[in-house]
Amino acid sequence: MRSLMLLCIGTVALATTGSAAWGQAFGLPELSKESRACIACHKMESTGLYQQWGDSKHFRGNVGCFECHSADKSDPDAMEHEGQWIAILVTPKDCSRCHGKEAEEFQGSHHAKGGRILGSLDNRLAEVVEGNSAFVTMAFPNGNSAAAVSGCWQCHGTEVKVLPNGELDPATWPNTGIGRLNPDGSEGSCAACHSRHSFSAAQARHPDTCGKCHLGPDHPQKEIYEESKHGIAFFSNIDEMNLDAEKWIVGEDYFKAPTCATCHMSATKDQDVTHDIGMRISWNNRPVLSIRPEVADAKMGLPGQNVNWESRRDNMKNVCLNCHNQNWVDGFYTQYDGLIELYNEKYGKPGAALYALAQPLLKPETFSNKIDFTWFELWHHEGRRARHGASMMGPDYTHWHGTYELARNFYSEYVPELEELVHQGRASNDPAKQKAAEALAAKLDEVLNSTDHRWYLGKMDPEEEARRKAAAEEFQNRYNQK
């Protein structure tokens, strides 16, 4: 454990008597001599970092360089520098010495577990399909994929490797991935949201901070937020958001718009700030099929496995009700649940079943078949966009970037590719492939003849067909009137 004087808020006030104690209730009574020595050099060599620290609460509380970077000689990432043992890396375990509640909540969250993506299907894409092993460093003599190092790892985090001299391997540092695996056994990076060295709460409350990772074709939450009424209100009223307030309670300190932090983390009149971003989420939309968050937490051994989705939804509704009435909030969740059911039942479940049956007819290496990419993008890109769009009231991402592209690729790419696999399997001389082809054909026939998909075969229910014909005629008459 790194040696460090106790910094927790209130320590000095408890240990001191007299009026001076009340004057120094937060932080340390004065800057330590070790930090003064650091500053003497770094304010010349690292002026920008020095000034960022000067704008921070740490500066005002006399918490300096040494208080965060000090290390014991035995620490795995310790290095001797100017007569002191220090560590380049400041981890959530270090921050927990003063921010215990925040660190504990964060360690139990999916954010802190982001580094566990290493070895997943996504990583296989970056490491094998997209990349190679040409990125060779001392800690990785067999190499790494530059696509993973500069891509996946920068958001999800990587396992930071310490070299014999105490420096950090350049394949793993710099890295502020939210789920970084640190040498001291902790997971995550507080600086992912509270960028060092100012560690600004205002910055963490701003949607742009979340946008470093939550954007793009597979999880465009930042873009969805910007198109939503919430995002429009925020950017129209940013000067009235009071982002740098000490106390930041929705409905009291600001009311023009919510940010990502408002909904997922920040305080309400009834809830404290939480650093577990899953405690207000009632669907996990990351997997092939949307599942309840407690199910996902149980798979990862997280404490949230004991918190059901109904309680989490109540937590989020408590946020919503600061600006909306009960009917509005309940109506939104009815709409949201409806979209999740549509995706799961029409595309997710049948799509996954068909892909599983197709396996015996494919080349064994994942992503060596066109249909591997087709199915991956159906759930990982289009399916996620639709689900996330509905969760954050982004209609364009729900529809045009979501369900439209999902349907287009399901019917124009996925189904024809499955049909071709059936044709090839039936024509094979391998009895096993012939059998697999028949099983796939039977399932495909079942799916396409279901209520959701029978329109594709020209088998729409006659009553529904008549209703649609009448609606089309009404539309034409309306716009053909002179």
Secondary structure, DSSP 4 states (H G I P E B T S, - for coil): --------TTHHHHH--SHHHHHT-SS-SS--HHHHHHHHHHHHH-HHHHHHHHTSHHHHTT--HHHHHB--TTSTTEEEETTEEEES---HHHHTTT-HHHHHHHHTSTGGGGGGGTTSHHHHIIIIIS--S-EEETTEEEEE-HHIIIIIHHHH--BPPBPTTSPBPTTT-S---TT-B-TTS-B--GGGTS-TTT--HHHHHSHHHHTTTS-SSS--HHHHHHHSHHHHHHHHSGGGS-TT-SS--BTTTB-S---HHHHHTS--SS----S-TTTT-S-B-SSSS-B-HHHHHHHTT-GGGGS-HHHHHHHHHHHHTTTS-HHHHHHHHHHHHHHHHHIIIIIIHHHHHHHHHHGGGS-SSTTSSHHHHHHHHIIIIIIHHHHHHHHTT-HHHHIIIIIHHHHHHIIIIIHHHHHHHHHHHHH-S-HHHHHHHHHHHHHHHHHHTSTTTGGGGT---HHHHHHHHHHHHHHHHHHH--
